[in-house]
Amino acid sequence: MKNRAVRRHHNERLRAKRSKYNTVAGDTTEKRVGKALHTACACSCWMCGNPRHHFGERTVQERKNDQ
């Protein structure tokens, strides 16, 4: 039971936080908020996506690890 309660708590917490994400002119429909709940990044374009995939660069975590 504890895991289910924790999962519900985090879903509600993220739903409240991400209801401000991906809004176009304040459009916060349940469908849009639900999508933002599971996919925080709206797309995988070259600005939002993985730099290794698009440019062959190392990620931020890899660069920090090398230092």
Secondary structure, DSSP 8 states (H G I E B T S, - for coil): -HHHHHHHHHHHHHHHHHTTTT-STT---HHHHHHHHH-SSS--STTTS-HHHHHS---HHHHHHH-
